[in-house]
């Protein structure tokens, strides 16, 4: 499992964390699950655009 340290806009972080908590609750690892899901969606989008 990889570790990535990033900086994001405060407003984006706040909204993302709020939505993660609403969807998954405040369980340990929920943020990582949501970030992984978001990254997969972004990868799919970019790969579609390349075609």
Steps between C-alpha positions, in 0.01 A plus 500: 500500500637839401509820697449837330525833679313780323378851565149594393286809519347541848145521365543184291642313800219614729228396253672169421538406867137592567374281216728212598363513854141506367559201271729279712461639849802579708655156465875460485625495141192661346698793363743264326214301348341818364829639366571169326152506344551860384840418350359199312224717354755763394721235338202361305406851385851583377535162325165555321615846388816350348296285259 
